[in-house]
């Protein structure tokens, strides 16, 4: 691992809202269509992202080769690519390094 990987967020995930990270993480569980992804995000955040938020994020992840799209009937199903799996793995390692101590301290309270 390079020094940049050690100190900086992975390229696949935007630290601002962490939407990309959350979408990639959800897709580690199973392939999903856009509304299902939005519903799963709502369970965790308490608010469902709008189509104007979720679909541009899915398009960006697809264009970067982190997810792929497959039409099944009327739905487009999104799933991780190998590059996406590697990206989410790197992101998880980064977030654990960056925030792990905070979560550990909260567990002790």
N, C-alpha and C positions, 0 to 999 in steps of 0.2 A: 504494500500500500504506500502511496506517495504521501508527502507531507500535506499536500492540498486535500487529499481524501481525509486525512486525519483531522483537519481543522475546519473544513468547509462542508456545507450541506451537499449531498449528492445532487448531481445535475437533474435527476428525474423528479425531484420534489421541491416545490416552492415553499419556502419557510413562512411566507406572508400569511397564507390562510391554511396551508397544509392540505388543500383539497386534492392535489395530485397524489400526495402520499396516501391519503385516505382512500381514494379510488383504487390505487394500485393494491393497497392492503386488502380491500374488500374483494378484489379480483383474485387474490390468492386463495380465497375460500371456494369460489366457483365462478364460472362465466355468468354474466348478468346483462340484462338490457338496461337502458338508461334510466327508466323510471324505477326499476328495482334498486339500482345504485343510489338514486336520490332518496328512496325510502329507507335504505340501510343507513345512509348518512343522517337522515332525520332522527333515527333511533338513537344515534350517538350524540348529535349536536343539539337536538331539540327543535331544529328548524330544517325544513326540507329545502334544498337548494332549488332555485328556479331553473327552468329550461335554459334561460339565458346565461346561467352560470355553469351548469353541469355539461351541456353539450359542447360549448367551446373548450372546456377542459378535456373532454373525451377526444375531441378532434385534435387538440394539441398533443395529447399522449399518443394518439394513433400516428400522427405525422412524425413524431420522434421515434417511432418504432417500438414503443413500450407496451402498447396494446394492439390487438388486431380486431377487426370488425368482421362479422359474418352474418349475412342476412338469413333469418330463419322465419319463413312466413312473412308476416308484416313487421316483425321486430328485427332490430339489429342487436346481435349479441356481442358483447365485448369480452375478451379474454387476454390474459398476459402473454407476451412473447418471452422468449428466453432473455432478451435484453431487459424487459420489464421485471422479470424474476430477479435478475442480478441487481437491478436498480433498487427494488424494494428491500432486498437483503442488505445492500450498502446503506440505504436510508435508515433501516432499523438499527444497524450498528451505530450509525452516526447519532441518531436520536437517543439511544441508550447512553452513549458517551456524554452527549451534551446535557441530557436532562435526567439521567438515571439517579443521580444523587438527590435531586429535588424530590423525586417520587419515593425514594427510600426514606428520606426524612419525614415525609408525610405519613408513611406507613407506621412510623414509630410514635406518632402523636396520638 
